[in-house]
Amino acid sequence: MINFEQIKKDYQFTDKDIRNIIKMRENLLKYEDEFIEKFYKFIFHLPETSKYLPKERKKRHEEKLREWFKDLLSGKYDKKYFQRLYRIGEKHVDIGLPPHYVNASFNFIRRFFIKKINQEYGLSEERNQLVESLGKLLDINLDVLTSAYREEELSKYRVFSIVEKRLINIARKFADILDFTLVIALIIVSFFVIGLFMYDIYELIFQKVSFEKGIIKVLGSLLILWAVSELMTEEIKHLKGGGFALGAFIGLALAAMIRKILIASLSASKIPELLSYSAIVLSLGIVYWLISRKK
């Protein structure tokens, strides 16, 4: 369980900060209705807010929001206060609310309060101290609310046995090794593609092939080289935590097939081969389009 007293110590939230909150309490409580109105205006501009807060729950939510607003400025930050905060966080987890929505909402709340403190106290040393105290309190609120998300993740992990945990860790390390192996393989492939590109240029310069066919082969090799470069870039992003670059792999396959089509189009005897290549390109193009739509 969370040590709430330790959290206050970690944020250096002292009795002086509590006195500062009490000092500006009355000046901020009068903005309660304005806060409620602007808060809902803000969150309903976020995508899918109505999914997590349907109209039939809005009245109940508003009651709880007003309660939180008053508690925030109450000056009473004991164990019960933090337990109420944690239960709010658990409720967010239960309805599947993404943590991003919580963080974005607190950014709005912070800006709202700073604006009102500026109106009430102007630019002064007193104002700076009040903003600092309220900022600590908002950070503590956000910490406790989001801790419910961390506990949820940990609880999912705890249900695994020791053997299962070790297996998961081994699988993750093996996946990292495979990713690095893929990058190394791409580097090796890149050298072969560069060699192919240089060989096509050699054939063109020394007239080993017709000028028309040589140009097409060079352009096709250049297209594959570009696709490999894109794939390398996407794989590096994947190593840094991005998604798997399936689209880049399909793009590379498309580039290779387009090169074959360009070369086959120069010979009238390769019409059946050209048609089969075209069917493959069409299939790959549809798959690439479907993947792109999901992004």
Residue, then its C-alpha position, 0 to 999 in steps of 0.5 A: m500500500i502507498n505510504f501517503e506520509q512519505i509521498k508528502k515528504d518526497y514532494q516537500f509538502t510542508d505545514k507552510d504549504i498547507r497554510n498557503i492553501i488555506k490562505m487562498r481557499e476562499n478566493l479560489l472556492k468562488y470559482e467552483d462553478e467556472f471550474i466545473e464548466k471549463f473542465y467539462k468543456f476541456i475534457f469533452h474536446l478530448p477524443e472518446t471522452s463520451k465513451y468513458l463518461p456517458k451522459e447518464r453518468k455526468k451528473r454523478h461525476e459532477e458531484k464527485l468533481r465538486e467534492w474533489f475541488k473542495d477537498l483540494l482546498s480544504g487544508k486537510y490532507d490526512k490518510k482519508y484524503f489520500q484514500r479517497l484519491y486512490r479510490i478515484g484512481e481505481k475507478h479510472v482504471d475500472i472504466g479503462l480510462p487511459p492515463h493520458y486523459v488524467n495527465a491532460s486534465f491535470n495540465f488544464i487544472r494547473r493552468f486554471f488555478i494559476k490564472k485565478i491566483n494571478q487574478e487574485y494576487g497579481l505578480s508578487e512573491e506571495r503569489n509565487q509561494l501560493v503557486e508553488s504550494l498548490g503545484k506540489l498538491l496537484d502533483i501529489n494528487l496526480d501521483v496518487l491517482t496514477s499509482a492505481y494504474r501502476e498497481e494494476e500492472l503489478s497485480k497482473y504480473r504477480v499472478f504469474s508463477i516464478v517459472e512463468k516470470r523467468l520465462i517471460n524475462i527470457a522471452r523478452k531478452f530473446a526478442d531483443i536479440l532477434d531485433f538486433t539480429l534483424v538490424i545486422a541482417l539489414i545492414i548486410v542486405s544493404f551492402f548487397v543492394i548497393g553492390l547490385f546498384m553498382y553492378d547495374i551502373y557498370e552494365l549500363i556504362f560498359q553497354k553490357v545491356s541495352f541503354e533502355k534496360g540498363i536505365i530501368k535496372v538502375l532505377g529498380s535497384l535504386l528503388i530497392l535501396w530506398a526501401v531498404s533504407e526506410l526499413m532500416t529507419e523503421e526498425i531503429k524506431h522499433l528498437k527505441g520502443g516503436g511499433f513493428a514496421l510491417g508496412a516497411f517490409i511490404g514496401l520493400a517487397l513492392a519495390a522488388m516486384i516493381r523492379k521485376i515488372l520494369i525489366a519484364s516489360l521490355s520483353a514481349s515474350k514475358i507477358p504471362e510473367l508480367l501479369s503474375y508480377s502485376a497480380i502480386v503487386l496489386s495484392l501487396g498494394i491492397v495489404y499496404w493500404l489496409i495497414s496504412r488505414k489503421k495508423 
